[in-house]
Amino acid sequence: FDLVLGVGALRDLGREHGVPLLCGNLIDASGARPFESYRIFERDGLRIGVFALLADQIQHTGTEEKKLVKVDARPRLEELGLRTETYTDAAGRLLAELEPQVDRLVLLSPLGLP
């Protein structure tokens, strides 16, 4: 759960390593989105839209039980002054914005969707 480092530290790491940080459904206390929602890349004549969504629940494998465990991330996000727009609302909004601009779409997310 990288957000425990703080939004500012993550932005700094992204800049330092030349990595864009994307998250289309994270909202800070002021109502702003702390990261870009998406990026559009062009490769071999194709325009590819890449967007990212954060899950409300973080899935991880428990160390003792070796079972998949879901942990509600919302309380920790609230402590950090952050919240998430539902991934279904964010996906609908972003798809409507991106689809007319791109040939392909890529979703980056820990949502666990097939």
C-alpha positions in Angstrom: 0.0 0.0 0.0 2.3 2.6 -1.4 0.2 5.6 -0.3 1.4 5.3 3.3 4.5 7.1 2.0 2.3 10.1 1.2 1.3 11.6 -2.1 4.2 14.0 -2.2 6.8 11.3 -1.6 5.2 9.1 -4.4 5.2 12.1 -6.8 8.9 12.7 -6.0 9.7 9.0 -6.6 7.9 9.0 -9.9 9.8 12.1 -11.0 13.1 10.7 -9.8 12.6 7.5 -11.8 10.8 8.9 -14.8 7.7 6.9 -14.0 4.2 8.4 -14.5 1.9 7.7 -11.6 -1.7 7.1 -12.6 -4.9 6.8 -10.5 -8.2 7.8 -11.9 -10.3 7.5 -8.8 -8.2 8.8 -5.9 -9.4 12.1 -4.5 -7.6 14.3 -1.9 -9.2 16.4 0.9 -9.6 19.4 -1.4 -11.5 17.3 -4.0 -8.5 17.3 -6.4 -7.0 14.2 -8.0 -3.4 13.9 -6.8 -2.3 11.8 -9.8 -3.0 11.8 -13.5 -6.0 9.7 -14.4 -4.6 8.4 -17.6 -1.9 8.7 -20.3 -2.2 8.2 -24.0 0.8 6.6 -25.8 1.3 6.1 -29.5 3.0 2.9 -30.6 3.3 1.6 -34.1 0.5 3.9 -35.3 -1.9 2.8 -32.5 -3.1 5.3 -29.8 -3.2 3.4 -26.5 -5.0 4.8 -23.5 -3.6 3.6 -20.1 -5.6 4.3 -17.0 -5.4 3.1 -13.4 -8.0 2.6 -10.7 -7.5 1.9 -7.0 -9.6 -0.7 -5.2 -11.5 0.0 -2.0 -10.2 -3.3 -0.7 -6.6 -4.4 -0.9 -6.1 -8.1 -1.6 -3.0 -9.9 -0.3 -2.0 -13.3 0.7 -1.8 -13.8 4.5 1.6 -15.0 5.7 0.3 -17.6 8.1 -2.8 -18.9 6.4 -1.5 -18.6 2.8 -5.0 -17.5 1.9 -6.1 -14.5 -0.1 -7.3 -11.8 2.4 -9.2 -8.6 1.6 -8.5 -5.6 3.7 -10.7 -2.5 3.6 -8.4 0.4 2.6 -10.9 3.2 3.2 -10.1 3.9 6.9 -6.4 4.2 6.0 -7.1 6.4 3.0 -9.2 8.6 5.2 -6.3 8.9 7.7 -4.2 10.1 4.8 -6.8 12.7 3.8 -7.8 10.6 0.7 -10.8 8.8 -0.6 -11.8 6.9 -3.7 -14.5 7.4 -6.2 -16.1 4.0 -6.9 -14.2 2.2 -9.5 -17.4 1.7 -11.5 -18.1 5.4 -11.6 -14.5 6.3 -12.4 -14.3 3.6 -15.1 -17.4 4.9 -16.8 -16.2 8.4 -16.7 -12.7 7.6 -18.0 -14.0 5.2 -20.7 -16.3 7.9 -22.0 -13.4 10.4 -22.1 -10.8 8.0 -23.5 -12.7 5.8 -26.0 -13.1 8.5 -28.7 -9.3 9.3 -28.5 -7.7 5.9 -28.6 -7.5 2.6 -30.5 -6.9 0.4 -27.4 -7.4 0.7 -23.7 -5.3 -0.8 -20.8 -6.6 -0.8 -17.2 -3.9 -1.0 -14.4 -5.6 -2.0 -11.2 -5.6 -4.4 -8.2 -9.3 -4.9 -8.6 -9.1 -8.6 -9.3 -11.4 -8.4 -12.3 -11.2 -11.1 -15.0 
